[in-house]
Amino acid sequence: MKMIEIDAFARQVLKNCEISDARHAGLFSVCGLALRLRDLYKWENELNPWEEKDSSEILDWIGAKEQLWEKLAEKKFTDLSIGGKHYDPFNTAEINAVLEPQGVLYGAGYAYSLKPTFFLAAIKNKSQIDGYTVYTLERELARDLLTLPALSQDNLILLRTDSARLFLWDQIAFIKKSGRPALQFALEHCGLKEQDSEALRHQMPTILAAQKDNFIYHEIGEMKDSTFDPVIWRELIAAFPHSPIELLARAVKDLLADTTQHGTLCYLIRNHKTAALGFYAAFQDGLIKELFPELRAVFRDFTKTRDWGIIEEAVATGYRNAKNFTEKIVHIFETGKQNQQLQWAKNEIERRLLGKIKK
C-alpha cells in the first residue's frame, strides 16, 4: 500500500468510527460525553492535551458533529477495502497482516456497554514483554469517542501513546481531592517539585513513561488471570449491558488484573516503581476504590516508610476480595441462567453484592 492508500483506508475506518459514535453517544452522561467530545476535538484539530480553544468554536464543532451523527445513526458498519479485497471491520488479524508491513496497525472491538470501537495508528516500535508482543503506537490516523490508552487484541498488547497522553492529562486535570496527595507524591518522583501547568507540560514524557507500565501490565494481568472465566464474563456483559451489573463485572475483572501475580501492582512491587505506584493510588476511583480500599489506607504509610511489604499485603487482600466477588457473581449468574431467571440474577447481584459495596 502506498501512503495515499493508507490515507484512503483511514477514511474508511473513520466512517465506521462516526457510525459507532452516532449510534452510542447516548450511552454517556452529559458530563461524560462532553469530556469525550473534548478529546475528540483535540485529536481532530491536532492539539496537545493542554491546549484549549475558544468555547464558541468548540460549540460550533459539536453542533456540526451532532448533525453528522443524526445522518449516520441508522447506518451499518461498512466492510474495509484494501487493495481490492474486502474485510469485515472486526477481522483485525487479517487486516493487520496487510497493514503492519506498511507501518500502521488497526484496532477494533467492543468497549463499555458493548460500544464498537475502532482506530488506526502508526507503529512506533514492537517489543516483547513477559511473553507478549507489545506494539507502541504513535500518531492516530482514525479514532472514535473513546480515549483508550491501551488494550489487548489478538493476543497482542497495543499501547496508544496519543490516546494515553490525552487520557493521562485528563486524569491529572480532573483528579478528585482525595487523590491529590498521591498524585503529588508521584509527580515529585517524576522530578516535578513545582506542579503548575507549564511544569506538567514539560514533564509529560517522563510522566507517561512512568505510567505506561501501569497500562501495559494491566493488560498482561487481564490476559493471564483466568479467575473470572472470560466466556462467562462476556455472557454476563452481553446479558446486562449499560447497567450497574456491567460496571461491577468490569471493576472486579480490572481489580483481578491489577492484583494478580502477573499484573500491575505485583510488577510495581517487584521493581520498586515508586512513581507508578503513586499514580495508581492517585487515580483509584469509582467501584475500584470501593472494592480495594486497602491500598489507599496503606499508601499513606508507604509515603513515609517506603515499606513495600505493606503494599504487598494490601494487594494480596485485594486479590482475595476480587476473587470472592467473582465467585459470587458467577454463582448467581449461572444459577439464574440455568433456571431461565436472568432478572432474578440481576436483582440478586445488585442486592447482595452492589448493595454491600454501597453500605
N, C-alpha and C positions, 0 to 999 in steps of 0.2 A: 504494500500500500504506500502510495506517495502521501506527503503531508496534506495535500489538498483533499485526498480521500479520507484521511483521519478527521479533518475538519468536517467533512460531509457526514461521516459516521457520528461525530459528536452531536451534530444537529439532530440526527435520528434519536440518539439517546436522550437528548434534551426534550424532545417532543414527548417521549414516554414519561420523563420527569414531570412535565407540565400536566399531563393527564392524571398522573398519580396525585399530584398536589390538588388539582381541581376536584378530584373525587373525595379526597380525605382531609381537606383543610378543616372541615367541621369537627374533626376529632379533638382539636386542641381548644383550650380555653382562650379567651380573648388575649390574655397576657402571654400565654404560651405561643399563640400564633404570631403575635407581634414580635416576639424575640426571634422566632424562626424567619419571619419576613425580613427582619433587620439583618440577619446573617446572609440571607439570600441576596438582598440588595447590595451588600458589601461585596459579595462574590461577583455578581453581575457587573458591578462597576469597578472591579479590581481595586478595592480599597483595603487598607490594612485594618486589622481588627479594631484599632483605637481611633480610626478616622470616622467622623460623623458629618453628615451633610445637613443642610437646612431642612427642617421638618416639612415645609411645604413641598419641596422637591420629592421627598420620600412619600408623602401622601399621594402625590400625583402618580408616582410609580406604583403604589399599592392599588390605586384605582384602576390603572391600566391592567395590572395583574388580575384583579378580580373580574374584569370584563373578559379577559382571555379565558379564565377558569370557567366562566359561565358557558362559553362556547365549547369547552372541552369536557365538561362534566359527564357527558354521556358517551364519550369516545372510548373505544377499546385500544389496548396497547397494540402497537404495530410491531411486526417482526423486524429484525435488524438485518440490513443487507450489507454484505462485504464481498466485493469482487464478483457480484452477480449471484452469490449464494445467500439464501435467507435463513435466519436463525431465530428460534424462539427467544424473546428477550431475557428469559431466565436460564438459558443454556450457557452459563458463564464459562464452563470448562472449554467447550468447543470454540466459543468466541475468542477467549483469551489465547488459545493455541495459535490463532491467526494474528492477534493484536500484539502479543508480547514481543515478538521479534522486531516490531516497529516502535518499541519503547513506551507503550501505553498499556494500561490494564483497566478492565471493565468490571464493575460490580453490580449485582442485582440480588434482591432478596426481599424478605418481609420483616418489618420492624414492629414497633408498638402498635397494638390494635390491628395487626396484620396489614399495615400500610405498605404497599410495594415501594421499594426504594431503589434508585439507580444512580450510578455515577461513572465517570470516565476520568482517568488521571494519568499523568506522565509518571513513568517509573524512575525513581532516583537511584535506588540500589536494591539488591536482593541478598539476603543473608540467611544463615541457619542459626536458630536459637532453640535449644532444648529439643532438637529433633524436628522442629517445624520450619518450613520456609516462610520467611517474613519479607514482604515487599514494603519498602518505604516509598511512598508515593508523594509527588510534589504537586505541581500546578494541575488544578482540576479543570477539565475541559467541558464537563457537564455534571450537574448535580441537582438534587431536588431540595425540598424544605429542610430535610434532616441534616444537621451538622454532626455527623458521626465520626469521632476521632479514630476509631479502629474497629475492625470486625474480622470474623473468620468466614472463609468461603472456600469450598472445595478442598478442605484440609489445609488451607493456607491462611496466613495472618496478614491483613492489609492495614498498614498504618498510614492514614491520610493526613499528612502534615498540614496542608492548607486548612482542612476542617479542624484539626487538632489545635491549631493556633487560635482560630475563632472560638472554639469550644472552651479552651483554657482561659482566654481573655474574658469571656462571658462569666465563667465560674468565679474568677477573681473580682470582676466588676460588681457582680450581684451577690456576693457571698453574704450569708446571714451573720449577725453579730456573734453568735455562738461559735462560728468557725474562724473568726478573725485572729485570735491568739495563735492557733495552729498555723494559719496562713503566714502570719508574721514570722513565726519560727522557721517555716520552710523557706521563705524568701531570704531571711538572714543567712541561711545555709546555702543559698544560691549567690551570696555575695552582695545582697541588697540591704544596706544599712538605712538608706533613705528609700521610702516606698511610695514616692509620688509617681504620677503617670509617666513622666519622662524617663525616670529610672526603670520603670517596668517595661517600657517600650525598648529601651536599650538592652535590657537583660532577657528579653523574651526567648532568644535562642537557648540561653542557659536554663531558663525555667522549663521550657519544653523538653530539653534534654533530660532533665530530672524527672519529669512527669511521664515521659514516653515508656519507661519501664512499667509504670502502673497500667498503661493502656495495653501493652503487649502481654504482660503476664496475667492480666485479667482474661484475655483471650485464651492463653495457654491453659490456665486453670479451668476455664469453661470447657475446653476441648478434652482435657484429661480426666476431669472428675465426672463419674457416671452415677453419683448418688441419686440425682434426680433423673430418672430414665428419660432420655431425650424424646423417645416416641410418646411416652405418657405426657411429658411436658408440652409437646406440640399439640396433642389431643386436647389437653386442658385449655391451652390458649385459644385454640380453634372453637372450643365449646363456649368459652366466656370472654370473647374479645371486648376490649374497651370497657372493662369492669374492674372493681376492686380485686376480684379474684386474679385477673391477669397481672395487676400491679404487684400483688403478693407473690405470685409464682415467679415473676421476673426478679423481684427483690431477693427472694430466697435463693434462686439459681445464681444471681450475682454474688451473694454472700458466700455460697459454696465455692464459687470460682476464686474469690479473693482469699478465703481462709484454708483451702485445701493445701496440702504439702507442695503441690506443683504451682500454686497460684501466686497472686500479687504479694500478699503480706509475708508469706514464708520466704519468698525471694528477697524482699527488702530486709528481713531479719538476717538471713544468711549472709547478705552482702553489706549489712550496716548502711543501708541507703537512707540516711537521716532526712535529707530534704524531701525525698519522695514519700517517706512516712508522714512527714508534716503535711504535705499536700493531701494525702489520703485522709488524714484525720480532719483537715480543714473542710474538705468537700463532702464529707459524710452528710447525707440529707435524706429526707423522706422516710420510707419504710426501712431502708438500710440502717439509718440512725436508730430507729426504734428496735430493730431486730438485733443490733450489735452495739449496745450502749457501753459495753466493757472497754472498747478501745479508747474512746474519749476520756473515760474515767481514769485510765492508767496513763494516758498520754501526757497529762499534766505533770505527773511524777516523772515520766521519762525525760521531759524537757530539763529537769533539774538533775537527774541521776544518770541519764544515758544507759539505763539498765534495760538491755534488750530482752532479758528474761521475763519481765512483767508484760512486755508486748507479746512474747511467745505464748504466755499463759492465757492472755486475753484472746488471742487468735484461736487457740485450741478450744476455748469456751464458745467462741463464735461459730466455729465449725460444728461443734456438737449441737448447738441450738438450731443451726440451719438444717442439719441432718434430721433432727427431731421434727421440725416443722415439715420437712419434705415427706417424711414417713406418714405424718398425719394427713397432709393434703392428699397424697396418693391413695391412702386407705379410704378416705371419704369419697374421693372422686371415683375410684374403682368400684366401690360399693354402689354408689348412685348409678354408675353406668351399667353394672350388671343387673340392677333392678329397674332399669329404664326410668330413673328418677333423677335426672340431672338438676332439676330445680331444687330438689331436696339437698343434693350435694352442694349446690351454690349456697343455699341458706345455712347449711351446717358449717361450711368453711368460713363464711362471714361471721357466724355467731361464735363458733368455738375458737377460731384462730385470729381472725381480724379483730374480733371483739376483745380478745385477750391482749392484743398489742396496744389497743387504744385506751385500755384501762390504766 
